[in-house]
Amino acid sequence: MENKQKEKIYYGDYQLLGEMLDASSHAARMRYKRNEKEAVKVMNMIHENRKRLVRDYRKSLQID
């Protein structure tokens, strides 16, 4: 699992990644860019959770 998918990195993703890895946002970004396994895994979790959150929110708007 590498960061070659080129998912769009949103503002705050590296800050959240750093918080989750207990590192600074700069260190987290460098770990991700070096394809460190844990950093890539966590960034993928961030992206998947964002997609799910947006999808679920949009669904909730259609139901009301």
Secondary structure, 3 states (H helix, E strand, C coil): CCHHHCCCCCCCHHHHHHHHHCCCHHHHHHHHHCCCHHHHHHHHHHHHHHHHHHHHHHHHHHHC
